[in-house]
Amino acid sequence: MCEANAYLCGEDGEREMVMESVDRLTVDGEVIRLVSIHGRQEALRARIRRLALLDHEILLERM
C-alpha cells in the first residue's frame, strides 16, 4: 500500500494527526480535501508544507 498519514504542523514544531491512510488529496484554492482508504473525508484550510512519500507522511500547516 502507498497511502500516507496527514499531520498538521504547529508553529512550535508539534504534529497533530489529521488522518491515517490517506488515499487522495486534492487542493481547491485554500482548501485541502483528504479522503482515506476507508472513505473518511476531511476538508481544512491549509497548505502543504511537505510530502514525504517514502515516509508515508503529508505535512500540512494551517492558513
C-alpha positions in Angstrom: 0.0 0.0 0.0 1.2 3.5 -0.6 -1.2 5.6 1.4 0.2 8.2 3.8 -0.8 9.8 7.2 -1.6 13.5 7.2 -0.4 15.8 10.0 -1.0 19.4 10.9 2.3 21.1 12.0 2.2 23.8 14.6 4.4 26.8 14.9 6.3 25.0 17.7 7.0 22.0 15.5 4.4 19.8 17.2 2.4 17.5 14.9 -1.3 16.7 15.2 -2.6 13.7 13.2 -5.4 14.7 10.9 -6.0 11.4 9.1 -4.5 8.0 8.7 -4.3 6.0 5.5 -4.9 9.0 3.1 -5.6 7.7 -0.4 -6.5 11.0 -2.1 -5.5 14.6 -1.5 -7.0 17.5 -3.6 -6.3 21.2 -3.4 -9.1 23.6 -4.2 -7.8 27.1 -3.6 -7.0 27.3 0.1 -8.9 24.1 1.0 -7.2 20.7 1.1 -9.5 17.7 0.9 -8.3 14.4 2.2 -10.0 11.0 1.7 -8.8 7.9 3.4 -8.9 4.3 2.1 -11.9 3.8 4.5 -13.9 6.6 2.8 -13.4 9.1 5.7 -13.3 12.7 4.4 -11.8 15.8 5.9 -11.5 19.3 4.5 -9.4 22.1 6.0 -7.9 25.4 5.2 -4.3 24.6 5.0 -1.3 24.5 2.7 1.1 21.6 2.0 4.3 22.0 3.9 6.0 18.8 2.8 5.2 15.5 1.2 7.5 12.7 2.3 6.2 9.8 0.3 8.8 7.3 1.3 8.0 8.0 4.9 4.2 8.0 4.1 3.8 11.5 5.5 1.8 14.5 4.4 2.7 17.6 6.5 0.2 20.5 6.4 0.1 23.9 8.0 -3.0 26.0 8.8 -3.5 29.2 6.8 
